[in-house]
């Protein structure tokens, strides 16, 4: 049975009213931001869709900031932006998160190829698309579609750990910075399930338009997303708690977003069942489930700033962020 983390008296109960306010705000903001995509016949194909969704990633942070101020807490603490564990710990946990994400994605690709599911082919038949539209005389000597994959994958890792991590932080400040610590008094497993399901449901405005699992029935896509966010969210929560910072979780989140899309290069005939063969689909769950289970069995050190309902800040306490 999952046991709650050690907490101070001020952190020993779940602040239900604040949790409800946070979830309602996060959902309402993202639906509002996504509304133009529902009104536009192009939907996710609209030229402004990606910038709009990127902006929407900050809706959990805005919701967490509002609730943190309502609690009269420091924004730096409430959003997971201040750590008591030190820079070395944050760097170590960030590297651990990147390695785990890379291993999970790679194992998902290998497993899908080994099982031959979803017209998945490890010879990278879809890699030709990486060079689509580039004149042959403009390519570097020896450049092949497969070489382009490794080059772009490396670039994706760098972008994922930097630019993408900034946008990932928009979600992480809310979901792992504020929400997960708010749920931890319930116990580790209940907190991960609730946080994962709520985080997955937050994606509904774009999932119902066909995001992440193109071609899959919408109910199936939503169900898969809830499972994925619960499993992957456990990794992100572990990184956040062990480092007392959202930075490692934001970097891991950014790296996943940067490299998971490369799954298409393994599609035979351009046909890939994302619901089955992608790292975010059923094959990915086979890899993620033991990872999440192993992390839940580890010691999660409760650090001083972890908690959501401390006493009001005094003149000697942390200043408002």
Beta strands, then each sheet from edge to edge (+ up, - down):
end
